[in-house]
Amino acid sequence: METINANKTLKGGEFLIKETLAESIFIPEEWNEEQRMIAQSCTDFLAAEVWPNLDRIDAQEEGLMQSLLSKAADLGLLGLNVPEKYDGFEKDFVTSMLVLEKLGAGHSFAVAFAAHTGIGLMPILYYGNEDQKNKYVAKLANGQWKASYCLTEPGAGSDANSGKTKATLSADGKHYLLNGQKMWITNAGFADIFIVFAKIDNDDNLSAFIVEKTFGGITLNPEEHKLGIKGSSTRQVFFTDCPVPVENLLSERQFGFKIAVNILNLGRIKLAAAALGASKETASKSVQYANERQQFGRAISKYGAIKYKLAEQAIRIFACESALYRATQNIEDAIKEFEATGKTHEQAILKGVEQFAPEAAILKVFGSEVLDYVVDEGVQIYGGMGYSADAPMERAYRDARINRIFEGTNEINRMLIVDMLLKRAMKNELNLMEPAMKVQQELMSIPDFGDEDESLFAAEKKYLRNFKKAILMVAGYAAQKLMMDLGKEQEVLMNIADMVIDLYVGESTLLRVEKMIGLKGEAACEKQVAMMRVFINDAADRSNKNGKEALMSFAEGDELQMMLMGIKRFTKTNVFNNKNARRTIAEGLIEAGKYCY
């Protein structure tokens, strides 16, 4: 496989067919002093303004969430990515992700913040004309106005383009009259601005509009009663002949679906960052409680069953963080490349995120499921107290669940991962065919046992190369065998997606550890090495299962047997003591009294 050097930017999806050098990726150990200070200011803000007031937030105390957003604006957090000419701070994409990670521990506040700064503000910044930006962006960046995003309808969730909300040009040609219903609208109860998607007349595709609350014709249902994120305002929004000036059409007619897709790509990777922050905070509370809670005369952190849980929380968090900032820096590099070709900064951001849409979907799925695992085990570590509303895990558990639904369900995102990769291959944007053919040839040959490579992590690198072969084999054979029916075989697509996720996250974790060792030395990275090895060894077992399930659902006879032998070969690993590795990881957590990696 081709190796990407430190001076060449990887394109989205190329991780599947190319090898990356550790020095070419960004790792969190490389944050600069300014970024660390910004991160600390976010943590300080949560400690002072959010965590002491969680019950008040969940009770939706009148004006409280708006006040918190305004205070965040005073720190510059609402306009972090906004150009200076619109009252923003114009920080890079990587820094914005760090802020989202830190604020992700803020429960319902994190949801309101992300909705305002992401899907609320970004459509105007990225797709608005200069007049629209001048009118709205500064007010949103400085917190004067709050934003909301109206896409979902009762009959249009994952299939967003089937929405029924209509826009009709008024008789004088000066306004579009909006009529329709939107649901699950975050920040709806206090939003001043709504980004609304509707079809003009009988158009096939959505258009997007900037709608001010003061335009009239807008009514709201009462707040939804939800399982979690109770402090987040969530309402249905009704538009009845709502008059929207024609100049408030966002971008071009019928371009709304494209806007929605690109904003969702951005939202997916941002959600992963927020989930990471929430996971770290939950893991720290788990460690603290395990150290404090005494049973049978000892802290429960001294027992192997609890050590397993603490270590597995840490492994998944560390792996998620490794993949998140690898992809984030890839996007940042792509943004700079697109700017160099003459695109505006806003256009370059959209193109950069679009380039890495498969990775964004991977991170959305993995990040949300890491958080779900961490909060679930957090409840278990707390035992009976975990189920009590007087302890922190009950809220964390409920609030986490929405993330597997936000920004496209995880099922939709899994299918998107495979769909995007295959479509790029068909457009010759991603050369999957040649490597897939080589894998087929390799299946017919005798395995190459060769000389043992004694370089650092040679075994793990070989595992990852083989994981890529396993994916190319299964996906290639599925596409060949099922052809146009592959899209209907959702179980197969999800099997392949899970193999892709494990590959990307596992490779990212190895690259991070390898780069860390270059910075700090191997002795200082013992526990990170253990986390990487546990993750990759477990990924091999998962990939074996997913590969077999996929193949056995559509292949048969000698072809099936050959493919199953291939899966066995490509997911084989050497003997490794996961238990001892996890205990080593847990000891570091227990000694630190918090998540420390």
C-alpha positions as CSV (number, residue, x, y, z in Angstrom):
1,M,0.0,0.0,0.0
2,E,1.1,3.6,-0.7
3,T,2.4,5.5,2.3
4,I,1.4,9.1,2.8
5,N,4.3,11.2,3.8
6,A,4.3,14.1,6.3
7,N,4.1,16.7,3.6
8,K,1.2,15.2,1.6
9,T,-2.4,15.7,2.7
10,L,-4.6,12.6,2.9
11,K,-7.9,12.8,1.1
12,G,-11.1,11.7,2.7
13,G,-11.5,7.9,2.7
14,E,-8.0,7.3,1.6
15,F,-7.1,5.8,4.9
16,L,-8.7,2.6,3.6
17,I,-6.1,2.1,0.8
18,K,-3.1,4.1,1.9
19,E,-0.8,4.0,4.9
20,T,-0.1,7.2,6.9
21,L,3.1,8.2,8.7
22,A,2.7,9.1,12.4
23,E,4.4,12.4,11.9
24,S,1.8,13.5,9.4
25,I,-1.1,13.6,11.9
26,F,-2.0,16.0,14.7
27,I,-2.3,14.6,18.3
28,P,-3.7,16.3,21.4
29,E,-0.3,16.3,23.0
30,E,0.6,19.1,20.6
31,W,-1.8,21.7,21.8
32,N,-0.1,25.1,22.0
33,E,-0.3,27.4,25.0
34,E,-3.1,29.6,23.6
35,Q,-5.2,26.5,22.8
36,R,-4.6,25.2,26.3
37,M,-5.7,28.6,27.8
38,I,-8.9,28.6,25.7
39,A,-9.7,25.1,26.8
40,Q,-9.1,26.0,30.5
41,S,-11.4,29.0,30.1
42,C,-14.2,26.6,28.9
43,T,-13.7,24.3,31.9
44,D,-13.7,27.3,34.2
45,F,-16.9,28.6,32.6
46,L,-18.6,25.2,33.2
47,A,-17.4,25.1,36.7
48,A,-18.6,28.6,37.5
49,E,-21.8,28.9,35.5
50,V,-23.1,25.5,34.4
51,W,-22.3,22.7,36.8
52,P,-23.6,24.5,39.9
53,N,-26.9,25.2,38.1
54,L,-27.7,21.9,36.4
55,D,-31.0,21.5,38.3
56,R,-32.1,25.1,37.4
57,I,-31.1,24.5,33.8
58,D,-33.1,21.2,33.6
59,A,-36.1,23.0,35.1
60,Q,-35.8,25.5,32.2
61,E,-35.8,28.5,34.5
62,E,-37.0,31.5,32.5
63,G,-34.1,33.3,30.8
64,L,-31.3,31.1,32.3
65,M,-30.2,29.4,29.1
66,Q,-30.2,32.7,27.2
67,S,-28.1,34.2,30.0
68,L,-25.6,31.4,29.9
69,L,-25.2,31.8,26.1
70,S,-24.7,35.5,26.5
71,K,-22.0,34.9,29.1
72,A,-20.3,32.4,26.8
73,A,-20.5,35.1,24.1
74,D,-18.7,37.6,26.5
75,L,-15.8,35.1,26.5
76,G,-15.8,35.0,22.8
77,L,-17.0,31.4,22.6
78,L,-20.0,32.0,20.3
79,G,-17.9,33.6,17.7
80,L,-14.8,31.5,17.9
81,N,-14.9,30.6,14.2
82,V,-16.4,33.8,13.0
83,P,-14.2,36.3,11.1
84,E,-13.2,39.4,13.0
85,K,-15.2,41.7,10.7
86,Y,-18.3,40.0,12.1
87,D,-17.3,40.3,15.8
88,G,-15.6,36.9,15.8
89,F,-12.2,35.7,16.8
90,E,-11.4,33.8,13.6
91,K,-9.7,30.8,15.3
92,D,-8.9,27.7,13.3
93,F,-11.0,24.6,12.9
94,V,-8.9,22.5,15.3
95,T,-9.3,25.1,18.1
96,S,-13.0,25.2,17.6
97,M,-13.2,21.4,18.1
98,L,-11.2,21.7,21.3
99,V,-13.8,24.2,22.6
100,L,-16.7,21.9,21.7
101,E,-14.9,19.0,23.4
102,K,-14.5,21.0,26.6
103,L,-18.1,22.4,26.6
104,G,-19.4,19.0,25.7
105,A,-19.4,18.2,29.5
106,G,-22.0,20.8,30.0
107,H,-25.1,18.6,29.5
108,S,-28.1,20.6,28.2
109,F,-26.0,23.8,27.9
110,A,-23.7,22.0,25.5
111,V,-26.7,21.2,23.2
112,A,-27.9,24.8,23.2
113,F,-24.4,26.0,22.5
114,A,-23.8,23.6,19.7
115,A,-27.1,24.3,18.1
116,H,-26.5,28.1,18.2
117,T,-22.9,28.1,17.1
118,G,-23.2,25.3,14.6
119,I,-26.4,24.6,12.7
120,G,-27.9,27.9,13.7
121,L,-25.1,30.3,12.8
122,M,-23.0,28.4,10.2
123,P,-25.6,28.3,7.4
124,I,-25.6,32.1,7.3
125,L,-21.8,32.4,7.6
126,Y,-21.1,29.8,4.9
127,Y,-24.0,30.3,2.5
128,G,-25.2,33.8,3.1
129,N,-24.5,36.7,0.8
130,E,-22.6,39.7,2.1
131,D,-25.8,41.6,3.1
132,Q,-27.1,38.6,5.0
133,K,-23.8,38.1,6.8
134,N,-23.6,41.8,7.7
135,K,-27.1,41.8,9.1
136,Y,-27.0,38.6,11.1
137,V,-23.6,37.1,11.8
138,A,-22.3,39.7,14.3
139,K,-25.5,39.6,16.3
140,L,-25.3,35.8,16.6
141,A,-21.5,35.9,17.3
142,N,-21.9,38.4,20.2
143,G,-24.9,36.7,21.6
144,Q,-27.4,39.5,21.0
145,W,-29.5,37.1,19.0
146,K,-29.9,33.3,19.5
147,A,-30.3,30.9,16.6
148,S,-32.3,27.7,15.8
149,Y,-32.5,25.3,12.9
150,C,-35.7,24.0,11.5
151,L,-35.3,20.9,9.3
152,T,-37.1,17.9,10.8
153,E,-40.9,17.4,10.3
154,P,-43.3,14.8,11.6
155,G,-43.1,12.9,8.3
156,A,-39.5,13.8,7.4
157,G,-36.7,12.8,9.7
158,S,-33.8,10.9,8.1
159,D,-35.5,11.5,4.7
160,A,-35.3,15.3,5.2
161,N,-35.9,16.2,1.6
162,S,-39.4,14.8,1.8
163,G,-40.5,17.7,4.0
164,K,-43.9,19.3,3.3
165,T,-43.3,22.9,4.5
166,K,-44.1,25.2,1.6
167,A,-42.9,28.6,0.5
168,T,-45.1,30.6,-1.9
169,L,-44.2,33.9,-3.5
170,S,-46.6,36.7,-2.4
171,A,-48.6,38.5,-5.0
172,D,-46.4,41.6,-4.9
173,G,-43.3,39.4,-5.2
174,K,-41.7,40.8,-2.1
175,H,-42.1,37.9,0.3
176,Y,-42.2,34.2,0.5
177,L,-45.2,33.0,2.6
178,L,-44.1,30.0,4.7
179,N,-46.6,27.4,5.8
180,G,-45.8,24.1,7.6
181,Q,-44.7,22.4,10.8
182,K,-41.3,21.6,12.2
183,M,-40.5,19.4,15.2
184,W,-37.7,18.6,17.6
185,I,-36.3,22.1,17.1
186,T,-33.5,22.9,19.6
187,N,-33.5,26.4,21.0
188,A,-36.9,27.1,19.6
189,G,-38.3,28.5,22.8
190,F,-36.0,31.5,22.8
191,A,-34.5,31.7,19.3
192,D,-34.5,35.1,17.5
193,I,-33.5,33.5,14.2
194,F,-34.7,30.3,12.5
195,I,-33.0,28.6,9.6
196,V,-36.0,27.1,7.9
197,F,-36.1,24.6,5.1
198,A,-39.1,24.5,2.8
199,K,-39.9,23.7,-0.8
200,I,-40.9,26.7,-3.0
201,D,-44.1,25.8,-4.9
202,N,-43.7,22.3,-6.3
203,D,-39.9,22.1,-6.3
204,D,-38.2,18.7,-6.0
205,N,-35.6,20.0,-3.5
206,L,-35.7,22.1,-0.4
207,S,-34.7,25.8,-0.2
208,A,-33.4,27.5,2.9
209,F,-34.6,30.8,4.5
210,I,-33.4,33.1,7.3
211,V,-36.5,33.8,9.3
212,E,-36.7,36.3,12.2
213,K,-39.1,35.6,15.0
214,T,-40.5,39.1,14.6
215,F,-41.7,38.4,11.0
216,G,-45.0,37.0,12.4
217,G,-46.9,33.9,11.5
218,I,-44.8,31.8,13.9
219,T,-46.3,29.8,16.8
220,L,-44.7,27.3,19.1
221,N,-46.0,24.3,20.9
222,P,-45.2,23.9,24.6
223,E,-41.8,22.4,25.5
224,E,-41.4,18.7,24.8
225,H,-41.1,16.4,27.7
226,K,-37.9,14.4,27.0
227,L,-35.9,11.5,28.3
228,G,-32.8,13.6,28.7
229,I,-31.3,17.0,27.9
230,K,-34.3,18.4,29.8
231,G,-32.7,21.9,30.0
232,S,-32.5,22.2,26.2
233,S,-35.5,24.0,24.7
234,T,-37.2,21.7,22.2
235,R,-40.4,22.7,20.6
236,Q,-42.6,22.2,17.5
237,V,-42.6,25.3,15.3
238,F,-45.6,26.2,13.1
239,F,-45.5,28.7,10.2
240,T,-48.8,30.1,9.0
241,D,-48.3,32.6,6.1
242,C,-45.1,33.7,7.8
243,P,-43.8,36.5,5.5
244,V,-40.1,36.1,4.7
245,P,-38.5,38.9,2.6
246,V,-37.3,37.5,-0.8
247,E,-33.8,38.7,0.1
248,N,-33.8,36.2,3.0
249,L,-33.6,33.2,0.7
250,L,-30.3,31.6,1.7
251,S,-28.1,30.8,-1.3
252,E,-30.0,29.6,-4.4
253,R,-33.4,28.1,-4.9
254,Q,-33.5,24.3,-4.3
255,F,-30.1,24.5,-2.7
256,G,-31.4,23.9,0.8
257,F,-30.8,20.1,0.8
258,K,-27.2,20.7,-0.1
259,I,-26.9,23.2,2.7
260,A,-28.5,20.7,5.1
261,V,-26.2,17.9,4.1
262,N,-23.0,20.0,4.4
263,I,-24.1,21.5,7.8
264,L,-24.9,17.9,9.0
265,N,-21.4,16.8,7.9
266,L,-20.0,19.6,10.1
267,G,-22.4,18.8,12.9
268,R,-21.4,15.2,13.0
269,I,-17.7,15.7,13.7
270,K,-18.6,18.5,16.2
271,L,-21.0,16.1,18.0
272,A,-18.1,13.6,18.4
273,A,-16.1,16.3,20.0
274,A,-18.9,17.1,22.5
275,A,-19.4,13.4,23.2
276,L,-15.7,13.1,23.9
277,G,-15.8,15.9,26.5
278,A,-18.8,14.4,28.2
279,S,-17.1,11.0,28.2
280,K,-14.0,12.4,29.9
281,E,-15.9,14.1,32.6
282,T,-18.0,11.0,33.3
283,A,-14.9,8.7,33.4
284,S,-13.3,11.1,35.9
285,K,-16.4,10.8,38.1
286,S,-16.3,7.0,37.8
287,V,-12.7,6.9,38.9
288,Q,-13.3,9.3,41.8
289,Y,-16.3,7.3,43.1
290,A,-14.5,3.9,42.7
291,N,-11.7,5.3,44.8
292,E,-14.1,6.6,47.5
293,R,-16.6,3.7,47.7
294,Q,-15.6,1.0,50.2
295,Q,-16.9,-2.5,50.1
296,F,-15.6,-5.6,51.9
297,G,-13.1,-3.3,53.6
298,R,-11.5,-2.0,50.4
299,A,-12.1,0.7,47.8
300,I,-14.0,-0.9,44.9
301,S,-11.3,0.4,42.5
302,K,-9.1,-2.4,43.9
303,Y,-11.3,-5.1,42.4
304,G,-10.7,-6.5,38.9
305,A,-14.2,-6.2,37.7
306,I,-14.1,-2.4,38.4
307,K,-10.6,-2.1,37.0
308,Y,-11.9,-3.6,33.7
309,K,-14.7,-1.0,33.5
310,L,-12.4,2.0,34.3
311,A,-9.8,0.8,31.8
312,E,-12.3,0.1,29.0
313,Q,-13.8,3.6,29.5
314,A,-10.3,5.0,29.1
315,I,-9.4,2.9,26.1
316,R,-12.5,4.0,24.1
317,I,-12.1,7.6,25.1
318,F,-8.4,7.7,24.1
319,A,-9.2,6.0,20.8
320,C,-12.0,8.4,20.1
321,E,-9.8,11.4,20.8
322,S,-7.0,10.0,18.6
323,A,-9.4,9.6,15.6
324,L,-11.2,12.9,16.2
325,Y,-8.1,15.2,16.1
326,R,-6.5,13.2,13.3
327,A,-9.6,14.0,11.2
328,T,-9.9,17.5,12.5
329,Q,-6.4,18.4,11.4
330,N,-7.0,16.7,8.0
331,I,-9.9,19.0,7.5
332,E,-7.9,22.0,8.6
333,D,-5.2,21.1,6.1
334,A,-7.8,20.6,3.4
335,I,-9.3,24.0,4.2
336,K,-5.8,25.7,3.7
337,E,-5.4,23.8,0.4
338,F,-8.8,25.0,-0.9
339,E,-8.0,28.5,0.2
340,A,-4.8,28.3,-1.8
341,T,-6.8,27.6,-4.9
342,G,-8.8,30.9,-4.5
343,K,-11.8,29.8,-2.5
344,T,-13.1,32.0,0.3
345,H,-12.5,30.8,3.8
346,E,-16.1,29.9,4.2
347,Q,-16.1,27.9,0.9
348,A,-12.9,26.2,1.9
349,I,-14.3,25.1,5.2
350,L,-17.4,23.5,3.5
351,K,-15.2,21.8,0.9
352,G,-12.8,20.6,3.6
353,V,-15.5,19.1,5.7
354,E,-17.2,17.6,2.6
355,Q,-13.9,16.0,1.6
356,F,-13.8,14.2,5.0
357,A,-17.5,13.4,5.2
358,P,-16.9,9.7,5.6
359,E,-14.6,10.4,8.6
360,A,-17.2,12.7,10.1
361,A,-19.8,10.0,9.9
362,I,-17.3,7.5,11.5
363,L,-16.7,9.8,14.3
364,K,-20.3,10.6,14.9
365,V,-21.1,6.9,15.3
366,F,-18.1,6.0,17.3
367,G,-18.1,9.1,19.6
368,S,-21.8,8.8,20.5
369,E,-21.4,5.1,21.2
370,V,-18.3,5.7,23.3
371,L,-20.3,8.1,25.4
372,D,-23.1,5.6,25.7
373,Y,-20.7,3.0,26.9
374,V,-19.0,5.3,29.4
375,V,-22.2,6.6,31.0
376,D,-23.7,3.1,31.2
377,E,-20.6,1.7,33.0
378,G,-20.6,4.9,35.1
379,V,-24.0,4.0,36.4
380,Q,-22.8,0.5,37.1
381,I,-19.7,1.6,39.0
382,Y,-21.9,3.9,41.2
383,G,-24.2,0.9,41.8
384,G,-27.4,1.9,43.5
385,M,-26.3,5.6,43.7
386,G,-25.9,5.5,39.9
387,Y,-29.7,5.2,39.7
388,S,-30.3,8.1,42.0
389,A,-31.1,11.5,40.7
390,D,-29.0,12.9,43.6
391,A,-25.9,11.5,42.0
392,P,-24.3,12.7,38.7
393,M,-24.7,9.5,36.7
394,E,-28.4,9.6,36.3
395,R,-28.4,12.8,34.4
396,A,-25.3,11.8,32.4
397,Y,-27.0,8.5,31.4
398,R,-30.2,10.2,30.2
399,D,-28.5,13.1,28.4
400,A,-26.1,10.8,26.5
401,R,-28.8,8.8,24.7
402,I,-29.9,11.5,22.2
403,N,-26.5,11.6,20.5
404,R,-27.1,8.3,18.7
405,I,-30.1,10.1,17.1
406,F,-28.8,13.7,16.6
407,E,-27.2,14.6,13.2
408,G,-28.6,11.5,11.5
409,T,-29.2,8.3,13.4
410,N,-26.2,6.0,13.8
411,E,-27.9,3.5,11.5
412,I,-28.1,6.1,8.7
413,N,-24.6,7.2,9.3
414,R,-23.3,3.6,9.2
415,M,-24.9,3.2,5.8
416,L,-23.6,6.6,4.7
417,I,-20.0,5.6,5.5
418,V,-20.1,2.7,3.0
419,D,-22.3,4.6,0.5
420,M,-19.9,7.6,0.4
421,L,-16.8,5.4,-0.1
422,L,-18.4,3.3,-2.9
423,K,-19.7,6.4,-4.7
424,R,-16.2,8.0,-4.6
425,A,-14.8,4.8,-6.0
426,M,-17.4,4.8,-8.9
427,K,-16.4,8.5,-9.6
428,N,-12.7,7.5,-9.6
429,E,-12.1,9.8,-6.7
430,L,-11.0,6.9,-4.5
431,N,-9.1,4.0,-6.1
432,L,-10.7,1.0,-4.3
433,M,-10.8,-1.3,-7.4
434,E,-7.1,-1.9,-7.8
435,P,-6.4,-2.7,-4.1
436,A,-9.5,-4.9,-4.0
437,M,-8.3,-6.9,-7.0
438,K,-5.0,-7.4,-5.4
439,V,-6.7,-8.8,-2.3
440,Q,-8.6,-11.2,-4.4
441,Q,-5.4,-12.4,-6.0
442,E,-3.8,-12.7,-2.6
443,L,-6.6,-15.0,-1.5
444,M,-5.6,-17.4,-4.2
445,S,-2.0,-17.4,-3.2
446,I,0.0,-19.0,-0.3
447,P,0.3,-16.6,2.7
448,D,3.6,-14.8,2.8
449,F,5.2,-15.5,6.2
450,G,8.4,-13.6,5.2
451,D,11.0,-12.4,7.7
452,E,9.8,-11.1,11.0
453,D,9.7,-7.3,11.2
454,E,11.2,-6.2,14.5
455,S,10.4,-2.4,14.1
456,L,8.2,-0.7,16.6
457,F,4.6,-1.9,16.5
458,A,5.3,-4.0,13.4
459,A,2.7,-6.6,14.5
460,E,0.0,-4.0,15.0
461,K,0.8,-2.3,11.7
462,K,0.4,-5.6,10.0
463,Y,-2.9,-6.2,11.7
464,L,-4.2,-2.9,10.4
465,R,-3.0,-3.6,6.8
466,N,-4.9,-6.9,7.0
467,F,-8.0,-5.1,8.4
468,K,-7.9,-3.0,5.2
469,K,-7.7,-6.1,3.1
470,A,-10.6,-7.7,5.0
471,I,-12.8,-4.6,4.3
472,L,-11.8,-4.5,0.6
473,M,-12.5,-8.2,0.3
474,V,-16.0,-8.0,1.9
475,A,-17.1,-4.7,0.4
476,G,-15.7,-5.6,-3.0
477,Y,-17.4,-9.0,-3.1
478,A,-20.6,-7.5,-1.8
479,A,-20.7,-4.9,-4.5
480,Q,-19.9,-7.5,-7.2
481,K,-22.4,-10.0,-5.9
482,L,-25.3,-7.8,-4.9
483,M,-24.7,-4.9,-7.4
484,M,-27.7,-2.5,-7.3
485,D,-29.3,-4.5,-4.5
486,L,-26.5,-3.7,-2.1
487,G,-28.3,-0.6,-0.8
488,K,-31.2,-2.7,0.3
489,E,-28.9,-5.0,2.3
490,Q,-28.7,-2.7,5.3
491,E,-27.3,-5.4,7.6
492,V,-24.4,-6.0,5.3
493,L,-23.7,-2.3,5.0
494,M,-23.6,-1.9,8.7
495,N,-21.3,-4.9,9.1
496,I,-18.9,-3.3,6.6
497,A,-19.3,0.1,8.3
498,D,-18.3,-1.3,11.7
499,M,-15.2,-2.9,10.1
500,V,-14.3,0.5,8.6
501,I,-14.9,2.3,12.0
502,D,-12.6,-0.1,13.8
503,L,-9.9,0.2,11.2
504,Y,-10.0,4.1,11.2
505,V,-10.1,4.4,15.0
506,G,-7.5,1.7,15.5
507,E,-5.1,3.1,13.0
508,S,-5.5,6.6,14.4
509,T,-4.8,5.3,17.9
510,L,-1.6,3.6,16.8
511,L,-0.4,6.7,14.9
512,R,-1.0,8.8,18.0
513,V,0.9,6.5,20.2
514,E,3.8,6.2,17.7
515,K,4.0,10.0,17.5
516,M,3.8,10.3,21.3
517,I,6.8,7.9,21.7
518,G,8.7,10.1,19.3
519,L,8.0,13.1,21.5
520,K,8.3,11.6,25.0
521,G,10.0,8.2,24.7
522,E,8.6,4.7,25.0
523,A,8.9,4.5,28.8
524,A,6.6,7.5,29.3
525,C,3.9,6.0,27.0
526,E,3.5,2.5,28.6
527,K,-0.2,2.9,29.4
528,Q,-1.0,4.5,26.0
529,V,0.7,1.6,24.3
530,A,-1.4,-0.8,26.3
531,M,-4.6,1.1,25.3
532,M,-3.7,0.9,21.7
533,R,-2.9,-2.8,21.8
534,V,-6.1,-3.7,23.6
535,F,-8.2,-1.7,21.2
536,I,-6.6,-3.2,18.1
537,N,-6.8,-6.8,19.4
538,D,-10.4,-6.4,20.3
539,A,-11.1,-4.7,16.9
540,A,-9.7,-7.8,15.2
541,D,-12.3,-10.0,17.0
542,R,-15.1,-7.6,16.0
543,S,-13.9,-7.4,12.4
544,N,-13.8,-11.1,12.2
545,K,-17.4,-11.4,13.4
546,N,-18.7,-8.6,11.2
547,G,-16.9,-10.0,8.1
548,K,-18.3,-13.4,8.6
549,E,-21.8,-12.1,9.2
550,A,-21.7,-10.1,6.1
551,L,-20.3,-12.9,3.9
552,M,-22.6,-15.6,5.2
553,S,-25.6,-13.4,4.3
554,F,-25.0,-13.4,0.6
555,A,-22.2,-15.8,-0.4
556,E,-22.3,-19.5,-0.6
557,G,-20.4,-22.7,-1.6
558,D,-16.7,-22.6,-2.4
559,E,-16.7,-18.8,-2.8
560,L,-18.0,-18.5,0.8
561,Q,-15.4,-20.9,2.1
562,M,-12.6,-19.0,0.4
563,M,-13.8,-15.7,1.7
564,L,-14.2,-17.1,5.3
565,M,-10.6,-18.3,5.1
566,G,-9.7,-14.8,4.0
567,I,-11.5,-13.2,6.9
568,K,-9.7,-15.6,9.3
569,R,-6.3,-14.7,7.8
570,F,-6.9,-11.0,7.8
571,T,-8.2,-10.7,11.3
572,K,-5.6,-13.0,13.0
573,T,-3.6,-11.6,15.9
574,N,-0.9,-13.0,18.1
575,V,-1.5,-14.0,21.8
576,F,-1.9,-10.9,23.9
577,N,-2.9,-10.6,27.6
578,N,-5.7,-8.0,27.6
579,K,-6.4,-8.4,31.3
580,N,-2.9,-7.4,32.4
581,A,-2.9,-4.5,29.9
582,R,-6.3,-3.2,31.3
583,R,-5.0,-3.5,34.8
584,T,-2.0,-1.4,33.9
585,I,-4.3,1.2,32.4
586,A,-6.6,1.2,35.4
587,E,-3.8,1.7,37.8
588,G,-2.9,4.9,36.1
589,L,-6.4,6.1,36.4
590,I,-6.8,5.1,40.1
591,E,-3.5,6.8,41.0
592,A,-4.5,10.0,39.2
593,G,-8.0,9.9,40.6
594,K,-9.5,10.9,37.3
595,Y,-9.3,10.3,33.6
596,C,-5.7,11.2,32.9
597,Y,-4.8,10.1,29.4
